[in-house]
Amino acid sequence: PAALVPDMSQGYVTASGKPQPFEYVEVAPAGSLSATATDMAHFMIAQLEGGSYDGGSILSPATEQLMHTPQSRMAPGMNGFDLGFYQENRNGLRIIGHAGDTNYFHSDLHLLLDKDVGFFISVNSAGTDGAAEQVRVGVFRAFLDRYFPYTPPVEATVAQPQHDAARVAGWYVTSRRIVSALGLLDVLTQSSVTALPDGEVQVAMLKNLAGTPKRWREVGPLTYREVGGQAHLKFVTNSKGHIAYWISDDFLPVMVFQKVHGLRQQGDVTWMGSTAIGVFILTIAIWLGGWIVRRRYKSPLPVTGRQKQLRLASRIGVLVILGALAAWVAVFGLLLNGAEAITGALTIAYILGALGVLGALAILAEAAGRLLHGPGGWLVRTGEGLLGLCALYGLWAILAFGMASFSFHY
């Protein structure tokens, strides 16, 4: 409302720049509330006083108690969900809370249930490199350490932790994600768990305030304790004993991180994709360079008419695949920059992806013919065979990651 505009904090994308307009979030109850810090304080008092504030009751004591009672837990002994709130137990205290983010505001609310203490913090930008997250987490944990100091119990490291460290190492994707036909989204959001030589592990996304990954040591079967800290990390297995996901009380229990298998792992996509792109680019360079040399010395390529046509189709196929990759880079660039109109770029990317399927088939046909019937010596045939393998991977990637489609429902 116009009367409240002068009191509204301006929001920013980062710590400076042009102020952004007021945000209307239409999805209730997740994000549709705008309130003052004072009103949030009143709400916290009501939560800590059996649902009442200043003589008025907004919740029955039974409802308030239900909101503070665990409803689900994704791993034994780890923080889980109450009703509306999630658990944030730390420093030996029973804590519930909830964070909230819009594009320009980033808030956090915590209730220390047994201490009659509420804590609320809100910042009006994400900060440089997402520093707002470090601010709101760091300030609250510093508050706990200052007013509720805590010495965590001693937990010994298990003997020979290297075996379990190797089991849990790999790539994981958050369960809180868009389930999309465009599988590239899953690849981009994966994070790694790395096994260290001494049996400790590092989780790329669990970092200290300095921005470096924390180290974790195993204190129980597939249960890890933060080195120098109190947080825990637990890996959960499926019915076959394979690692299914991890969860940590160093992170919000609104999601788990699921193990990724096979060629969809970001590490495999990175090295195999980079190799294929490198081979494609080298192929085009040799093709053009060979054409220039043959033209200069009037030395025609010793291939028949059919072989020449198939070779031309193969090289055009390489160009189309590279074009499709460039188009998808452009699409994700637009998405990351907040562009709302991407239909044109998406159309081009999908068309080039579909043509890339045909191009990969042409490359495979030409490579098979060259390997079986020549012409060319072992070096030429080896190169064509490598190009064929890269085309096979490119064909799989286009289909597996939804890069070719006739639908805009991604």
N, C-alpha and C positions, 0 to 999 in steps of 0.2 A: 504493500500500500504506500501511496505517496507520502503519507505522514511519517512513515518509518525509514524512508530513503536516506535522510541525513544521518541516521544512526547505524546504517549498514556498512560493515567493513567492505572495502573493495577487494576483489579477488584477482589473483595473477596466475599466469601459467607457471612462471618461475619466480625468483625472488625480486624481479624488477620487470620493467616493461610496461606495456599498455594495460590499464585496468580493464577487466572483463565485465560484461553485463551480468546482472543477477541471473542465477541459474534456476530454471524451472525443471524439477525432476518429477515426472508424472507417475513413476512406479512406486506406489505406496504398499507397505510402510517403509520400504528400503530407500530412504533418501528424500522423502517429500516434506520433511519438517525443517523449517527455519526457526531458530530460537536464539535468545540471548544467553550469555553465560550465566546470568543470574537465574533465569528460568531453569536451566539445566541443573543448577545447584539446588533449587527447590525440588526438582524431580528426584535428584539423588537423595535428598533428605527424606522424601516420602518413601523411597525404596528401603531406606534404613530404619524407618519408623513404622513398619507394619502397614504401609500403604496410605499413610495420613500425613498431611502437612498443614500446619497453622490452623488446626482444629477441623479441617475438612478431610474427608476420606475419598480418595480416587480409586483405591483398590481394596478389596477385602484382604484381611491378613492371610487367609487361605490361598488366595491368588498370588499374593506377594511371595508367600513361602514356596509355592509351586514354581514361580519364576526363578527362584534361587536353588532349586533342587536339580541334581543331574538327571538328564533324560537319555543321553546317549554318550558313548565313548568309543572311539575308533581303535583303542589299544588299552589293555589293562594298565592302570597306574598313570595314564597320561591325562592331560586336561581334555575335557569333552564339552558337551553342550548342556546348558540348563534350558530354560524356556525363554527365548528372546535374548538372553545373555549367553555368553560362553565363559568357560572357566579360564582363569589366568593365574592359578595358584603359584605363588612365588614367595621366597623368604619365609617359608613355613606358614604363610597366611592363606586363608580362604578368600580368594579374590574372584569376582566376576566382572565382566565388562563388555564393551562393544565399541569397535572403531567404525568410522564412517568417512567415505571419500566421495567428493564430486570432482569435477575437473579442476576447481580452483580452491576448494576448502578441504582440509584434512583434520579430522577430529578424533578424539579418543576419550572414552569414559570408563572409569574403574571404580568399583565398590569393594572396600575392605570390610566384609560382612561382620566379622567379629570385633572390629575396632571402631565401628561407627564413623568411618572415614570415606568420603567420596572425593574423587580426583577427576577433573575435566580439563582437557587441553584442546585448543583448536588453532590451526595456522592457516593463513590465507594464500598459500602458494605451495607448490611441491618443492620449491627450492632448487638450487643447483644440484644436478645429479640425484634428484629425489631425496635431498637432505631432510625434508620434513618428516620422513619415516624415522630417521635416526634421532631427530629432535624429540618427537613425541614419545618414542620408546625410551630414549636415553634419559629424558627428564623424569619420567615416571619411575624408572628403575633407580635413579639417583635419589629420588624422594623416598623410596622404600628403604634403600640402604642407609639413608640419613636418619630416618625416624623409626625404622624397624630393623635394626642391624641383625644379621643372621649368619651363623656359621653352619654350612651344610654338613651332613654326616659324611664320614669317611667311607668311600666305596672302593675296594681294591679292583685293579684291572684283572680280568680273567687271564688264565695262562694260555699262551699261544693263540692270540687273537687274529693272527694273519689269515686263518682259514675263513672266518666269518667276514673279515674285511674284504676278501676277494669275492665272497658271495654277494655282498651288498653293492659292490662297485658297479657303476654303469650310469645309464641315463634315465631320468624320471620326468614325468609330465604331471602338472597339477590336475586334480580332479575337478577343480573349479575353472572350467574352460568352455569355450564354444565348441560343441560337437558338430563338426562341419565336414562337408564333402571336400573342402579345401584342406587337405591334410598337411599342407605346409605350415598352417597355423600351429599345429601341435609340435612340429619340428622346432619352430622358432621359440617356443615357450619352454623347452626342455632345460633341465639343469642337471649337473653331474654330481655323482658321489665318487670320490677318489680314494682308493686304498693306499695308505702310506707304508713304507717298508717295515715300520715297527708295529704294524697292526692297527694303528689309529686311522681314522677316516676324516676326510674333509667333505663338507657339503657346500657346493659353490654358492648357494643362495643364503646360507646361514652365516652372517658376517658379524664381526665385532664393530664397535663404533668407529674404529679406524678404517673400516671398509675392507678388511682382509678376512678370508674364510676362517672360521673357528676350527679347532681340532677337537676330535671326539675320541674317547677311549672306551673300550668295551668293558662294562661292569657286570654284565649278565648276558644270557643268551640273546644275541641280536639287540641288546640294549646298551646304549652308549651314554656316557656322561661328558659334558663339556669340560675340556681341560682348563683348569683354573676357574671353573664356574659351577653353577648348580643345575643348569638345564639338562634335560635328557632328550635322547633321540632313540626311537624304537622302530625297528623294521618288522613288518608283519608278513607271515607266509600264507600261501593259499593251501588248499587241501592236499596238493601234491608236494608240499614242502618248498616250493619256489617262492622267492621274494615277490610279494605283491605290491607293497607300498611302504612308505615311511611317514612318520608323524613325529612332531617334536613339540615340547612345551616351551621351546624358545620361539615358537611361531604360532600364529592364530590357528585354533582347531577347526576353522571353517573349511579346511580342505586337507586332503592327503596327497601324497606325491607317488604316482603309480609307475611301476617299472616298465620301461619300454624295451621291446625285444626286436631282434632281427634287424633288417636293413633300415628300419624307420628310426633308429637311434641317431641322434644329432651328430655324434662322432663319425659314424659310418657315412651318413649323408654328406658330411663335410669333406672327408678325404676322397670318397668315391666320386662325389659330384665335382670336386676340384680337379681330380684326375681326368674325368670325362671332358670337362670344359677345356682343360689344357690340351688334350688330344684333339678336340674339335678345332681349337684355334690353330694348333700346329698343322693340322690337316689343310685348313684353308690357306695358311701361309705357304705350305709346300705346293699346293695346287696352283696358286697364283704365281709363286716363284718359278715353278716348273714351266708354266705357260710362257712366262717372260723369257726364260732361257731358251726354250724350244723355238720361240718366235725369232729370237736374236740369231740363233745358229741354224735356223731352218731345218730343225730335226723333229719330225712329227712323232707323236706317241704311237708305239706299235700295238694298237688295239683295233679290233674290228668295229664295224658300225654299231652293232648291238652292244658290244662291250663299252664303246665310247658313250653311248646314250645312257647306259646304266651307271657309268662312272659319273657323268654329268648330274644324273638324278641323285646319286649319293652325295655329291658335294653340295648340291642345292639343299638336300635334306639336312646337312650339317649347318648350313646358314640359317635354315628355318628354325632348327632347335635352338641355336644361339639367339635368334631373334625372339623366340618364345621366352627364353630365360630373361632376356633384357626387358621384355614386356612385363613379366611378373615382378622383376625388381622395381619397375616403375609403379606398378599397382601397390606394392607394399610400401613404397616410399610415400605415395599419396595417403594411404591409410595411417601411417605413422605420423604424418603431418596434419592429421585431422581433417583431411578433405572429405566432403560429403558427396560430391559428384564424381563417381569413379566408373560410371557405366560405360563410357567410351573406352577408357583404358582397359576395363575388364573384358569388353567385347573383343578388342584386339588381342589380348592375352589368350582368351579362350580359342579364338580362331587360329592363332599361331600354334597353340598347344595341339589342336586337332590336326593341323598340317604337319606338326612335328611327329605325330604318330606315323603318318605316311612317310615322312622323311626318314625316320628310324628304320622302317621296313625296307626302304630303298637302300639304305646303308648296309643293312644285313644281307640283302640279296646280292649286292655288289661284292661285299666282303666274302660271302660264301663262294661265289663264282670265281673270284680271284684266287682264293685258297685252293679250290679244287682243280681249276683249269688254267690258272695263270692269266696273262703273262706276268713275268717278273720273277726275280730270284727270291731267296729266303728273306732278305731284308724287306722287300716290298710286301711279300705275303705276310710277314710278321706284323708290319705296320697296318695292313688291311685287317688282319685278325684282331689287333688291339682296337682299331676303330670300330669293328663290329661288336666287340664286347662293350665298348662305351655306348654304342647305339642301343644295345640291349638294355643296359642300365638306364639310359635316357628314356626308353620306351616304358620300362617299369615305373620310373619316377613320375612320368607324365600321368600314367593311369592311377598309380597308387596315391598320389598327392592331389588328384583332382585338377590338374592343370589344363585338361581338355574337357569341355562341358558344353552342353547346349541349354543350360539352365542358369539363371542368375541367382538361384537360391543357394548361396554358399554359406 
